[in-house]
Amino acid sequence: IKTCGAQILPRFVTGEGDPEGGEGAWAVRRLQIGSRLVSFAFAAFVLSACVDLAPTYHRPPTPTPAIVPADASRTSDQSLVGWREFFADPKLRSVIEQALVNNRDLRVAVAKVAAARAQYHVQRAAELPTVSANVGATYGQTPATVAAGGSVAGNSGPYNEHLYNVTAGVSAWQLDLFGKVRNLTQASQQQYFASREARDAAQITLVSEVAADWLTLGADRGLLAIATDTLRSGQDSLDLIQRRFAAGVDSQLEVSQAETIVQQAHYDVARLTTQVAQDRDALDLVVGAPVTDDLMPAGVVERTAVLESLPDAVGSGVLLARPDVLQAEDQLRAANANIGAARAAFFPNIALTGSGGLTSLALSTLFTGAAGTWTFAPAVSQTLFDSGANRGNLAYAKAQRDIGLAGYEKAIQTAFREVADALALRRTIDEQLAAQQALVDAALRSLNLAMARFERGSDTYLDVLIARRTLYAAQQTLVAARLARTANLVTLYASLGGGLDAN
């Protein structure tokens, strides 16, 4: 076969003649058919890479300052560490791990990635021809007078015909001369990339939501403990005032004043008990499974809950690496590719159909003495009048590109706003926390002094009541400030794009 192929194949490819007869002629015919199909496919691939009508993509300029914020002293262009390193509390890490396994929204995001990947593979398959093989047999009977205009071999009976064939071919493969299929594949690929970025963004959001809910639960438990302690101390004071009233030392006014702080604390205990239960429900929902008591925060979470070493400013390049920004850019790239597909619709559509195989009148000679058959049927179609449908599709594709561009720039601006706000709070939150702690200390000293003067009879209970209310409010604000500080670090983790290297 190699010898025959070396001698005959050049003639066959150039159309100089066909081999006839001789030993192994059927093999040479098959080689000829395969060579023609290979040559045809190669030429089609070369032609299909000629033109690309999609606009050349250039990343749009960043519509924000280069540094966020511009007046910060310590700047970093590095991405954050993974969440396992960022969140230092082992209980919180365990809860986050549980959420990454069980959260349904994240499962939906993962499934969407799989769906987008499958759609991309389907679209990419259109770039290559679909080859199908067929094996068939035809049995027929024809009267001899019809089959041959008279008797066949001296027989006047019917003529029986058996026909066997084996073929392989390509049906209506679109020759992508103007890049329509390639651009549709590129758009599908970018949508797949966008779905992956959406999945990463969903995970960062999930991690930050779990951390925020867990910290909020700890803060509300801390507020509940403060309210319970205030209720207990207020009840002790009320009991003392009632004894003094029974002894004729104090009036009903002092008793009523003492009751106000007790009832306020009693209300807060009931309210915060409900709030803590709702916080647990919210945490269970975002985790996707019940969180055991041993993983719950006992109270206000200390600073060791999250990583402390964060930059005071970041370069805008960090914002461009945020998954939601990358998702918006991938969607912009997809819209850009769709313009090329819409432009290609103005040009002729070329479809190629071809097949080759073996045919024989006897099954026993199908692969030994069969005749080779082949067909080649190109078809060219061109839209002559479509009432402006192609122009409308092109205008729509360009409008979608403009929408994608605006969405990409809005994503960057939103990221800038979130990071700038979080960094602005970070620069002053420690000062706020220190001032509030000093206020709590001063209020506690004031309460102790007012209580001592009241017991000596120097002041009325009103001074004690004012001092106790001041301390109670200051303690609640201190819890809120501590929560704001830790929540600010979580917000920075999310707004800077998180850390996915340790998932």
Backbone hydrogen bonds, N-H to C=O, Kabsch-Sander energy under -0.5 kcal/mol:
donor,donor_aa,acceptor,acceptor_aa,energy
5,G,1,I,-2.9
6,A,2,K,-2.4
7,Q,3,T,-1.9
8,I,4,C,-3.1
9,L,5,G,-2.0
12,F,8,I,-2.5
13,V,9,L,-3.0
14,T,10,P,-2.0
15,G,11,R,-0.8
15,G,12,F,-0.6
16,E,11,R,-3.0
17,G,11,R,-0.7
25,A,22,G,-1.5
28,V,24,G,-1.8
29,R,25,A,-2.3
30,R,26,W,-2.0
31,L,27,A,-2.2
32,Q,28,V,-2.5
33,I,29,R,-2.7
34,G,30,R,-2.7
35,S,31,L,-2.4
36,R,32,Q,-2.4
37,L,33,I,-2.3
38,V,34,G,-2.6
39,S,35,S,-2.7
40,F,36,R,-2.7
41,A,37,L,-2.7
42,F,38,V,-2.7
43,A,39,S,-2.3
44,A,40,F,-2.1
45,F,41,A,-2.3
46,V,42,F,-2.2
47,L,43,A,-2.4
48,S,44,A,-2.3
49,A,45,F,-0.6
49,A,46,V,-1.0
50,C,47,L,-1.5
51,V,177,L,-1.2
53,L,178,F,-0.7
68,V,314,V,-2.8
72,A,69,P,-1.2
75,T,73,S,-0.7
76,S,313,A,-1.7
80,L,498,G,-0.7
83,W,499,G,-1.2
85,E,82,G,-0.9
86,F,82,G,-2.3
87,F,83,W,-2.7
88,A,86,F,-0.8
88,A,305,A,-0.7
89,D,305,A,-1.4
93,R,89,D,-2.2
94,S,90,P,-2.0
95,V,91,K,-2.1
96,I,92,L,-2.5
97,E,93,R,-2.5
98,Q,94,S,-2.0
99,A,95,V,-2.0
100,L,96,I,-2.3
101,V,97,E,-0.9
102,N,98,Q,-1.9
103,N,99,A,-2.8
107,R,103,N,-1.4
108,V,104,R,-2.3
109,A,105,D,-2.1
110,V,106,L,-2.4
111,A,107,R,-2.5
112,K,108,V,-2.3
113,V,109,A,-1.6
114,A,110,V,-1.9
115,A,111,A,-2.4
116,A,112,K,-2.6
117,R,113,V,-2.5
118,A,114,A,-2.2
119,Q,115,A,-2.3
120,Y,116,A,-2.1
121,H,117,R,-2.1
122,V,118,A,-2.2
123,Q,119,Q,-2.4
124,R,120,Y,-2.8
125,A,121,H,-1.7
126,A,122,V,-0.5
126,A,123,Q,-1.1
127,E,124,R,-1.7
128,L,125,A,-1.1
131,V,129,P,-0.7
132,S,130,T,-0.5
132,S,169,G,-2.5
134,N,167,T,-3.1
136,G,165,N,-2.5
138,T,163,L,-3.2
140,G,161,E,-2.6
142,T,159,Y,-3.1
146,V,143,P,-0.7
147,A,143,P,-3.0
148,A,144,A,-2.4
149,G,145,T,-0.7
150,G,144,A,-1.2
152,V,155,N,-2.2
153,A,151,S,-0.6
155,N,152,V,-2.0
159,Y,142,T,-4.6
160,N,158,P,-0.6
161,E,140,G,-3.0
163,L,138,T,-2.6
164,Y,360,S,-3.4
165,N,136,G,-2.4
166,V,358,L,-2.6
167,T,134,N,-2.7
168,A,356,G,-2.6
169,G,132,S,-2.5
170,V,354,G,-3.6
171,S,130,T,-0.8
172,A,170,V,-0.5
173,W,352,L,-3.1
174,Q,172,A,-0.5
175,L,173,W,-0.5
175,L,350,I,-3.4
176,D,174,Q,-0.8
177,L,175,L,-2.2
179,G,176,D,-0.7
183,N,179,G,-2.4
184,L,180,K,-2.1
185,T,181,V,-2.3
186,Q,182,R,-2.5
187,A,183,N,-2.6
188,S,184,L,-2.3
189,Q,185,T,-2.5
190,Q,186,Q,-2.3
191,Q,187,A,-2.1
192,Y,188,S,-1.9
193,F,189,Q,-2.5
194,A,190,Q,-2.5
195,S,191,Q,-2.0
196,R,192,Y,-1.7
197,E,193,F,-2.2
198,A,194,A,-2.4
199,R,195,S,-1.9
200,D,196,R,-2.1
201,A,197,E,-2.7
202,A,198,A,-2.4
203,Q,199,R,-2.0
204,I,200,D,-2.4
205,T,201,A,-2.6
206,L,202,A,-2.4
207,V,203,Q,-2.9
208,S,204,I,-2.4
209,E,205,T,-2.6
210,V,206,L,-2.7
211,A,207,V,-2.4
212,A,208,S,-2.7
213,D,209,E,-2.9
214,W,210,V,-2.6
215,L,211,A,-2.6
216,T,212,A,-2.5
217,L,213,D,-2.3
218,G,214,W,-1.9
219,A,215,L,-2.5
220,D,216,T,-2.7
221,R,217,L,-2.1
222,G,218,G,-1.9
223,L,219,A,-2.4
224,L,220,D,-2.4
225,A,221,R,-2.0
226,I,222,G,-2.1
227,A,223,L,-2.7
228,T,224,L,-2.4
229,D,225,A,-2.4
230,T,226,I,-2.7
231,L,227,A,-2.4
232,R,228,T,-2.2
233,S,229,D,-2.6
234,G,230,T,-2.8
235,Q,231,L,-2.3
236,D,232,R,-1.9
237,S,233,S,-2.1
238,L,234,G,-2.5
239,D,235,Q,-2.5
240,L,236,D,-2.0
241,I,237,S,-2.6
242,Q,238,L,-2.6
243,R,239,D,-1.9
244,R,240,L,-2.3
245,F,241,I,-2.8
246,A,242,Q,-2.3
247,A,243,R,-1.7
248,G,245,F,-1.2
249,V,244,R,-3.0
250,D,244,R,-0.9
255,V,251,S,-1.4
256,S,252,Q,-2.6
257,Q,253,L,-2.5
258,A,254,E,-2.2
259,E,255,V,-1.8
260,T,256,S,-1.2
261,I,257,Q,-0.9
262,V,258,A,-1.2
263,Q,259,E,-2.7
264,Q,260,T,-2.3
265,A,261,I,-2.3
266,H,262,V,-2.4
267,Y,263,Q,-2.4
268,D,264,Q,-2.2
269,V,265,A,-2.4
270,A,266,H,-1.9
271,R,267,Y,-2.7
272,L,268,D,-3.0
273,T,269,V,-1.9
274,T,270,A,-1.7
275,Q,271,R,-2.3
276,V,272,L,-2.8
277,A,273,T,-1.7
278,Q,274,T,-2.3
279,D,275,Q,-2.6
280,R,276,V,-2.0
281,D,277,A,-1.9
282,A,278,Q,-2.6
283,L,279,D,-2.3
284,D,280,R,-2.7
285,L,281,D,-2.1
286,V,282,A,-2.2
287,V,283,L,-2.2
288,G,284,D,-2.0
289,A,284,D,-0.8
292,T,290,P,-0.5
295,L,292,T,-1.5
296,M,293,D,-1.5
305,A,302,E,-1.5
306,V,303,R,-1.2
307,L,86,F,-2.2
310,L,308,E,-1.8
312,D,74,R,-1.0
313,A,74,R,-1.6
314,V,68,V,-2.6
315,G,76,S,-1.7
316,S,66,A,-2.7
318,V,315,G,-1.5
319,L,315,G,-0.6
320,L,316,S,-1.4
321,A,317,G,-0.6
321,A,318,V,-0.8
322,R,319,L,-1.6
326,L,322,R,-2.7
327,Q,323,P,-2.6
328,A,324,D,-1.9
329,E,325,V,-2.1
330,D,326,L,-2.5
331,Q,327,Q,-2.2
332,L,328,A,-1.7
333,R,329,E,-2.5
334,A,330,D,-2.3
335,A,331,Q,-2.2
336,N,332,L,-2.1
337,A,333,R,-2.2
338,N,334,A,-2.0
339,I,335,A,-1.0
340,G,336,N,-1.0
341,A,337,A,-1.6
342,A,338,N,-2.3
343,R,339,I,-2.3
344,A,340,G,-2.0
345,A,341,A,-0.8
346,F,343,R,-1.7
347,F,344,A,-1.6
349,N,381,S,-3.4
350,I,175,L,-0.6
350,I,348,P,-0.6
351,A,349,N,-0.6
351,A,379,A,-3.0
352,L,173,W,-3.0
353,T,377,A,-0.7
354,G,170,V,-2.4
355,S,375,T,-2.1
356,G,168,A,-2.6
357,G,373,T,-2.9
358,L,166,V,-3.0
359,T,371,A,-2.1
360,S,164,Y,-2.9
365,T,362,A,-0.9
366,L,363,L,-1.3
368,T,365,T,-0.5
369,G,365,T,-2.1
371,A,359,T,-2.2
373,T,357,G,-2.5
375,T,355,S,-2.7
377,A,353,T,-4.0
379,A,351,A,-2.8
381,S,349,N,-2.5
389,A,386,D,-1.3
392,G,388,G,-2.4
393,N,389,A,-2.5
394,L,390,N,-2.3
395,A,391,R,-2.5
396,Y,392,G,-2.5
397,A,393,N,-2.5
398,K,394,L,-2.3
399,A,395,A,-2.3
400,Q,396,Y,-2.6
401,R,397,A,-1.9
402,D,398,K,-2.2
403,I,399,A,-2.5
404,G,400,Q,-2.6
405,L,401,R,-2.4
406,A,402,D,-2.5
407,G,403,I,-2.6
408,Y,404,G,-2.4
409,E,405,L,-2.5
410,K,406,A,-2.5
411,A,407,G,-2.2
412,I,408,Y,-1.9
413,Q,409,E,-2.4
414,T,410,K,-2.8
415,A,411,A,-2.2
416,F,412,I,-2.6
417,R,413,Q,-2.5
418,E,414,T,-2.6
419,V,415,A,-2.5
420,A,416,F,-2.8
421,D,417,R,-2.5
422,A,418,E,-2.1
423,L,419,V,-2.7
424,A,420,A,-2.3
425,L,421,D,-2.0
426,R,422,A,-2.0
427,R,423,L,-1.7
428,T,424,A,-0.5
428,T,425,L,-1.0
429,I,425,L,-1.9
430,D,426,R,-0.6
432,Q,428,T,-2.3
433,L,429,I,-2.7
434,A,430,D,-2.5
435,A,431,E,-2.2
436,Q,432,Q,-2.4
437,Q,433,L,-2.3
438,A,434,A,-2.1
439,L,435,A,-2.0
440,V,436,Q,-2.3
441,D,437,Q,-2.2
442,A,438,A,-2.4
443,A,439,L,-2.6
444,L,440,V,-2.3
445,R,441,D,-2.0
446,S,442,A,-2.4
447,L,443,A,-2.3
448,N,444,L,-2.2
449,L,445,R,-2.4
450,A,446,S,-2.7
451,M,447,L,-2.6
452,A,448,N,-2.0
453,R,449,L,-2.5
454,F,450,A,-2.2
455,E,451,M,-2.3
456,R,452,A,-1.5
457,G,453,R,-0.5
457,G,454,F,-0.8
458,S,453,R,-2.7
459,D,453,R,-0.9
463,D,460,T,-0.8
464,V,460,T,-0.7
465,L,461,Y,-2.8
466,I,462,L,-2.6
467,A,463,D,-2.2
468,R,464,V,-2.7
469,R,465,L,-2.5
470,T,466,I,-2.3
471,L,467,A,-2.3
472,Y,468,R,-2.5
473,A,469,R,-2.5
474,A,470,T,-2.3
475,Q,471,L,-2.6
476,Q,472,Y,-1.9
477,T,473,A,-2.3
478,L,474,A,-2.2
479,V,475,Q,-1.9
480,A,476,Q,-2.0
481,A,477,T,-2.4
482,R,478,L,-2.5
483,L,479,V,-2.5
484,A,480,A,-2.4
485,R,481,A,-2.0
486,T,482,R,-2.1
487,A,483,L,-3.0
488,N,484,A,-1.9
489,L,485,R,-1.4
490,V,486,T,-1.8
491,T,487,A,-2.6
492,L,488,N,-2.2
493,Y,489,L,-2.1
494,A,490,V,-2.1
495,S,491,T,-3.2
496,L,492,L,-2.1
497,G,494,A,-1.4
498,G,493,Y,-2.4
503,N,500,L,-1.0
